[in-house]
Amino acid sequence: MRPVSIARNLVAGALALSAVTTTSVAQEVTLKLHQFLPPVAVVPSKILKPWAENVEKASNGRIKVEHYDAMALGGRPPELYDQARDGVVDIIMTVTGYTPGRFIKTEVFELPFMMKGSVATSKAFWEYVESDLQNEEYKDVKMLGAWVHGPGVIHTADGVSKLEDMQGKKLRGPTRVINDLLKELGAVPVGMPLPSIPESLSKGVINGTVIPWEVTPAIKLTELVSNHTEFSGEEALYTATIIMAMNKDRYDSLPDDLKAIIDAESGMKLTTLAAEEMLAGDAPGRAIAEKNGNTIATLDQAEVDRWKEASKPVVARWVEQVKERGVDGNAVIEKAKTLIEKYGE
């Protein structure tokens, strides 16, 4: 073989080896995202899927996200966090209160009348995650986002227009703190994840539920109950804390450039998007109830003040409960309030 041919073959071989090496470095990753809501709900359609699309685009298709809605991969909503922790799936979205008492510092944002603006409260929640909770309550996962929904609304069969109307009503609550609040207000709390609400209403297991307007269309709630109660004023009766988390080992195994892409689309950016979309979803949900001719009562400030006073024992109990776990509840409350004020300015 002539020297020129040998040289050409060597160059061709080097180029082929280079292509193989480049391909192996530019690895492709498929991530399974599991959550409990139907795909039409605001969170999957307006938050999770857009987030995934942004990640896929920024990675030039090297990251693929497979969406598994409505617990399609099995298990129950309270098991989602452990599914991410244990690597059963790669990413989850869940309500932290579905595992009662597990994330005790996070519960501070669910205390009655703590929330002043869901976007500001969500940003406060995320800052608290970054400063404290990632290395404490969420040390077993990589946190991607943390937010709260818009003002909680009471939805019932026969209506609530004053505090006394809560007496004896069987109301679904999403978390330990919120169930304690319902009990303190005179209701009979029934804890259950959101997907169980329609069947429980139709079977008479509950008389109503507390959820934000945003998610009511996904479970056709305004067809099941015809009375809804809102609260005037800056603070909301309650909200629930929601997180998006990733398996830690899966995240750590990614190349640095793919980690950077996920980081850039997550954190405060994802938290803000989620809070804004959930809040924006309240108006369409409320409009459906109005179109159906349902009754929407808004409690005036004087009545709201009665509810605030009645809810104070819930806060006091929470402080005592977390003290038994070595947590200064009053300090956590003050930190949460300071952060909410910071982002509410």
Secondary structure, 3 states (H helix, E strand, C coil): CCHHHHHHHHHHHHHHHHHHHHHHHCCCEEEEEECCCCCCCHHHHHHHHHHHHHHHHHCCCCEEEEEECCCCCCCCHHHHHHHHHHCCCCEEEEEHHHCCCCCCCHHHHHCCCCCECHHHHHHHHHHHHHHCHHHCCCCCEEEEEEEECCCCEEEECCCCCCHHHHCCCEEEECCHHHHHHHHHCCCEEEECCHHHHHHHHHCCCCCEEEECHHHCHHHCHHHCCCEEEEECCCECCCCCEEEEEEEHHHHHCCCHHHHHHHHHHCCHHHHHHHHHHHHHCHHHHHHHHHHCCCEEEEECHHHHHHHHHHHHHHHHHHHHHHHCCCCCHHHHHHHHHHHHHHHHC
